[in-house]
Amino acid sequence: MTEISVVIPTYNRKQLLNKVLNSLSNQSYDKKKYEIIIIDDGSSDGTEILVKNFIKKSKINTKYFKQNNNGPASARNLGIKR
């Protein structure tokens, strides 16, 4: 059962996102109790490849959504809806 949703809006911050995802993976909290929702706001730096590779190897329920660049507020709102 998901108790916590971590919403991550991102735009062309692949390196920082990689650090965040690694940190979330190393949490001692039960991985079955939280999910990661990533909203890619039209990145062009390889973010999509990074996230898809993370999803393949991770045991954390991770959802990825990509939208046209609409700004951080739009990305946060989409994350909350999902």
N, C-alpha and C positions, 0 to 999 in steps of 0.2 A: 504494500500500500504506500502510495506516494504521500509523504508528509510535507515535503519542502520542494518548491520549484525555484530553480535558480535561472533567472531570465538574463541573458547576455546579449544586448544589442551591440553590433560591431560594424565598423566601416574601415577597411584597410588597416587593420591592426593585427595582422596575422601573428607576429612574434609575441605580442602581449597576450593575445588570445591563447596561444600555445602554452604560455606560462600559467594562465588562469585554469585551463583544462587540466594541466598536470597537477596543479595544486588541488583542484577538486577531486582528482583521481586518488590523491594521497590522503584524503580525509579518513579519519578512523570511524566516522559515522557510517552506518549500514548503507551500502550503495543501493539497496532495494527500496530505501525510504526517501530518496530524493531523485529529482530529475533535472536535467539541464535543457533549457530551451534557448537555442541560439538564433538570433535574427540577424541575418547578413543584409545590411542596408546598401547593397549594390557594390560590394568590394571587388577590386580588380587585382588584388595582390596574392591570389592563391588561397584565400580563406576557405573557399568551398572544398578544395582538395584536402586541406588540413583537417577540416571538420569531418569529412567523409572517412578519412583514415582513422580519426579518433573514434568515430562511431563503430567501425569494424573491430577495433581492438579493445574497446572499453566495455566494462560490465555495468556501466551506468546508463540508465534510460536517457538517451539524448535525442532531442528532436531538432532538426535544422530547417529553417525557412529562409528563403532569399526573396528580397523584394527590390524594386527599383529604388535608387537613392532618393529617399523622401525625408531624410533627417532623423535625428535621434528620437524625437518624440513619437514619430510614426512607428519606428522600430520597437520602441518600448510598448506602445499600445498593441501592436500585433503580437508581441510576446505574451502580454497579459491575456489577450483573447485566446491564445493557443494553450 
